[in-house]
Amino acid sequence: MDTSQTTGSKRRFTVSARHFTWLAFACAVAYGLIIDSGGAVRLTGSGLGCPNWPACYDHQILPQASIHPLVEFGNRMVTGFISIVTIATVIAAYRCEQRRRDLIVLSWALLGGILAESVWGAVVVYTKLNPYTVMVHFLVAPIFLGLAILLVERSRRDYSVAPTLLAPRSMVTMSKVQMGLGIVVVAFGTAVSNAGPHAGNFAGQEVAHRLNVDLRTAMELHSAAATVLIGFVLATVFAVRALGLAREVERISARLIVVVVIQGVIGVVQYVTHLPTVLVELHIAGSVFVLIGVLRFHLALNFRPLLPHAVNKQAKAR
């Protein structure tokens, strides 16, 4: 047997740590895109543009050449893209130069997430955009976005060593509360969306049911939670500066306050202007960056050394 050929075959199917990080990053970007594209489906009234699943119609896979079927089918194509990237990530986790159990588990969790979201998408369609099924569909996606961000972070750092705490434990507790507030704000925002004017269906269809809550009350709860989050993030930024924490922690906290403030401004403007679709879509996109920001801040407080491929990349970025 030609051992050199066998060795060469193994080398060809080995994934470098750098390439695995790229795949993990692609997963994170894809999950952010599915949240935004899902918002676009609702805001353009295309939720029932394809009345069947997985084919667009009973006996036709592709949509008709009109806006609503194309938007809804486009969202499904984004889901298909995520599935391909996630499957590639699972395979790559087994083929890494140094196989790590944590990366394998997180990759499988992401694959389970996109499969669950796909099946739940069928539930949303066949329940004619029932607001509770729509809320679940939206709220599950940020969970797996968080897992994708965690996968990126773990793929870049050496988790074989114990972490070095870069802040007092009270700050770590604050960061956990901050993440919880971010989730609450997004959950209230989802309730606003399902009680508001953008039902997800277009004129001529059966009107989708709305969440049985007063829209003004839902918006006030959402804005109150968002205000608390902004105040909390401001307090965190001041605490980071006062304690003289590591530059990386300070940089991430500064970016977080910018994102949160911009998101708050968009929220106020869209309220005053009666929820125009463009601003609502920007607000949905902003929620993705807020969730990424609060998670990255929490992860930054527990320092682990960068792996060689991440050190080189960070040095070039500087």
CORUR-V159176 format. One record per residue. N is the residue number from 1. RES is the residue in three letters. PHI is phi in radians with two decimals (999 if undefined). Layout:
N	RES	PHI
N	RES	PHI
This chain:
1	MET	999
2	ASP	-1.44
3	THR	-1.19
4	SER	-1.14
5	GLN	-1.17
6	THR	-1.12
7	THR	-1.10
8	GLY	-1.12
9	SER	-1.11
10	LYS	-1.10
11	ARG	-1.13
12	ARG	-1.14
13	PHE	-1.77
14	THR	-1.68
15	VAL	-1.76
16	SER	-1.27
17	ALA	-1.06
18	ARG	-1.11
19	HIS	-1.18
20	PHE	-1.15
21	THR	-1.07
22	TRP	-1.06
23	LEU	-1.12
24	ALA	-1.10
25	PHE	-1.13
26	ALA	-1.08
27	CYS	-1.08
28	ALA	-1.11
29	VAL	-1.09
30	ALA	-1.12
31	TYR	-1.19
32	GLY	-1.13
33	LEU	-1.14
34	ILE	-1.19
35	ILE	-1.16
36	ASP	-1.19
37	SER	-1.21
38	GLY	-1.12
39	GLY	-1.13
40	ALA	-1.11
41	VAL	-1.04
42	ARG	-1.17
43	LEU	-1.24
44	THR	-1.59
45	GLY	1.24
46	SER	-1.84
47	GLY	-1.02
48	LEU	-1.96
49	GLY	-1.05
50	CYS	-1.94
51	PRO	-1.33
52	ASN	-2.19
53	TRP	-2.64
54	PRO	-1.41
55	ALA	-1.24
56	CYS	-1.19
57	TYR	-2.24
58	ASP	-0.92
59	HIS	-2.15
60	GLN	-2.54
61	ILE	-1.31
62	LEU	-1.46
63	PRO	-1.40
64	GLN	-1.26
65	ALA	-1.43
66	SER	-2.42
67	ILE	-1.00
68	HIS	-1.18
69	PRO	-1.06
70	LEU	-1.15
71	VAL	-1.14
72	GLU	-1.12
73	PHE	-1.18
74	GLY	-1.07
75	ASN	-1.10
76	ARG	-1.17
77	MET	-1.16
78	VAL	-1.07
79	THR	-1.07
80	GLY	-1.10
81	PHE	-1.08
82	ILE	-1.05
83	SER	-1.05
84	ILE	-1.11
85	VAL	-1.10
86	THR	-1.22
87	ILE	-1.07
88	ALA	-1.07
89	THR	-1.19
90	VAL	-1.06
91	ILE	-1.07
92	ALA	-1.10
93	ALA	-1.07
94	TYR	-1.40
95	ARG	-1.81
96	CYS	-1.09
97	GLU	-0.98
98	GLN	-2.14
99	ARG	-1.16
100	ARG	-2.16
101	ARG	-1.12
102	ASP	-1.10
103	LEU	-1.22
104	ILE	-1.15
105	VAL	-1.09
106	LEU	-1.13
107	SER	-1.12
108	TRP	-1.15
109	ALA	-1.09
110	LEU	-1.14
111	LEU	-1.13
112	GLY	-1.06
113	GLY	-1.14
114	ILE	-1.24
115	LEU	-1.17
116	ALA	-1.11
117	GLU	-1.13
118	SER	-1.12
119	VAL	-1.13
120	TRP	-1.16
121	GLY	-1.04
122	ALA	-1.13
123	VAL	-1.07
124	VAL	-1.05
125	VAL	-1.14
126	TYR	-1.35
127	THR	-1.66
128	LYS	0.97
129	LEU	1.10
130	ASN	-0.94
131	PRO	-1.05
132	TYR	-1.25
133	THR	-1.18
134	VAL	-1.15
135	MET	-1.08
136	VAL	-1.08
137	HIS	-1.01
138	PHE	-1.34
139	LEU	-1.29
140	VAL	-1.27
141	ALA	-1.00
142	PRO	-1.09
143	ILE	-1.09
144	PHE	-1.35
145	LEU	-1.07
146	GLY	-1.07
147	LEU	-1.12
148	ALA	-1.15
149	ILE	-1.10
150	LEU	-1.11
151	LEU	-1.11
152	VAL	-1.04
153	GLU	-1.09
154	ARG	-1.17
155	SER	-1.22
156	ARG	-1.68
157	ARG	-2.19
158	ASP	-1.55
159	TYR	-1.58
160	SER	-1.45
161	VAL	-1.91
162	ALA	-1.21
163	PRO	-1.27
164	THR	-1.76
165	LEU	-1.33
166	LEU	-1.66
167	ALA	-2.60
168	PRO	-1.03
169	ARG	-1.08
170	SER	-1.08
171	MET	-1.19
172	VAL	-1.09
173	THR	-1.09
174	MET	-1.04
175	SER	-1.17
176	LYS	-1.19
177	VAL	-1.08
178	GLN	-1.06
179	MET	-1.12
180	GLY	-1.06
181	LEU	-1.10
182	GLY	-1.04
183	ILE	-1.15
184	VAL	-1.09
185	VAL	-1.06
186	VAL	-1.13
187	ALA	-1.09
188	PHE	-1.12
189	GLY	-1.11
190	THR	-1.14
191	ALA	-1.12
192	VAL	-1.04
193	SER	-1.05
194	ASN	-1.46
195	ALA	-1.82
196	GLY	-1.49
197	PRO	-1.34
198	HIS	-1.62
199	ALA	-1.31
200	GLY	1.77
201	ASN	-1.96
202	PHE	-1.90
203	ALA	-1.01
204	GLY	1.74
205	GLN	-1.63
206	GLU	-1.08
207	VAL	-1.19
208	ALA	-1.22
209	HIS	-1.19
210	ARG	-1.87
211	LEU	-1.10
212	ASN	-1.43
213	VAL	-2.38
214	ASP	-1.22
215	LEU	-1.04
216	ARG	-1.09
217	THR	-1.11
218	ALA	-1.09
219	MET	-1.17
220	GLU	-1.17
221	LEU	-1.13
222	HIS	-1.10
223	SER	-1.19
224	ALA	-1.13
225	ALA	-1.12
226	ALA	-1.13
227	THR	-1.12
228	VAL	-1.08
229	LEU	-1.10
230	ILE	-1.06
231	GLY	-1.06
232	PHE	-1.18
233	VAL	-1.14
234	LEU	-1.03
235	ALA	-1.08
236	THR	-1.13
237	VAL	-1.07
238	PHE	-1.10
239	ALA	-1.14
240	VAL	-1.06
241	ARG	-1.15
242	ALA	-1.12
243	LEU	-1.46
244	GLY	1.09
245	LEU	-1.27
246	ALA	-0.97
247	ARG	-1.03
248	GLU	-1.09
249	VAL	-1.13
250	GLU	-1.12
251	ARG	-1.12
252	ILE	-1.18
253	SER	-1.17
254	ALA	-1.14
255	ARG	-1.12
256	LEU	-1.10
257	ILE	-1.16
258	VAL	-1.10
259	VAL	-1.11
260	VAL	-1.15
261	VAL	-1.15
262	ILE	-1.04
263	GLN	-1.08
264	GLY	-1.14
265	VAL	-1.10
266	ILE	-1.05
267	GLY	-1.08
268	VAL	-1.14
269	VAL	-1.11
270	GLN	-1.18
271	TYR	-1.19
272	VAL	-1.14
273	THR	-1.66
274	HIS	1.13
275	LEU	1.01
276	PRO	-1.15
277	THR	-1.06
278	VAL	-1.10
279	LEU	-1.20
280	VAL	-1.11
281	GLU	-1.13
282	LEU	-1.10
283	HIS	-1.16
284	ILE	-1.12
285	ALA	-1.06
286	GLY	-1.08
287	SER	-1.09
288	VAL	-1.10
289	PHE	-1.19
290	VAL	-1.13
291	LEU	-1.12
292	ILE	-1.10
293	GLY	-1.11
294	VAL	-1.20
295	LEU	-1.23
296	ARG	-1.13
297	PHE	-1.11
298	HIS	-1.09
299	LEU	-1.14
300	ALA	-1.18
301	LEU	-1.27
302	ASN	-1.91
303	PHE	-1.43
304	ARG	-2.27
305	PRO	-1.11
306	LEU	-1.23
307	LEU	-1.30
308	PRO	-0.92
309	HIS	-1.17
310	ALA	-1.36
311	VAL	-1.09
312	ASN	-1.09
313	LYS	-1.14
314	GLN	-1.19
315	ALA	-1.11
316	LYS	-1.17
317	ALA	-1.10
318	ARG	-1.36
